[in-house]
Amino acid sequence: MPYVTSVERLAIQRGMQQGMQQGLEQGRLEGKIEGLERLLVKRFGPLDEAACKRLDRATPEQLDCWTDRIQEAATVNAVFEEH
């Protein structure tokens, strides 16, 4: 078994913590996308490919903004429009 120095051990721990944090952030983003997609389908019916691509490329801030617009929007495109 190779010897691992305390510096190497700390680096490994930091790397693991960063990986876990990135995984949590990715999971939150995927959850927001899934939740918004569900709401859009329930309100407007099946989504076209363009809408699905927009969801996949969206930032968390965009997803929050679009989620807020669902109730007032008359169409899927109105949800995605810039105001």
N, C-alpha and C positions, 0 to 999 in steps of 0.2 A: 504494500500500500504506500503510495507516494506521500511525502510529508507536505502538508499545506500550512503555509505561514499564516499568522494572524491577519496580515494585510490582505492576503489572498482570500481568507475566510470572509473578511469584511466586504471585499469586492464581490464575492459570490452572493452574500446576503443582500447587498444593495441591488445587484442585478436581478435577484429574485423578487425583491420588493417592487422594482420598476416594472418588471414583467407582470406582476399581479395587478399593479395600478393600471397599466395599459389594458389588461384584460377586463378589468372592471369598467373602465371608460368605454371600451368597445361594446361590452354587454349592455351598458346603459343606452348607447347610441342605437344599437340594434333593437332594444326594447321600445325606444321612442318611435323608430321607423315602423315597427310592427303595430304599435298602438295607433299611430296616425293612419296607416294603411287600412286598418280595420274600420276606423271611423269613416274614412273616405268611401270605402266600399259600402258600408251600411247606409250612408247618406246618398251617394251618387251611383251606386252600382259598380260593376267590375271596372278596374282601372286599365287604361291603355298602356302600351309599352313606354311611351314618353313620360307619363306620370310616375311609373315605377322607377324609371331611371333617375328622375328628379329626386325621388325619395332616397334612393341609394347614394346619391352624391351630396345630399344635404348636410349642412352643419347642424349641430344641436340647436343653435339659435334660430335657424330657419325652420326647423321642425317645430319648435315652440311657437313661433309666429304663425305658421300654417295651422297648427292645432287650434290656436285662438280664433282663427278666421272661419273655421268650419261652420259654425252656427249661422253666420251672417251671409256666407257665400251662396250664390245661386247655382254655381257650376263648379266643377273641379278646377277648371282654369282660373276662376276667380279666387280660389284658395291660394294659388301659386303666384298671382299677379303682384307686382311691386306696387306699393302705395306711396 
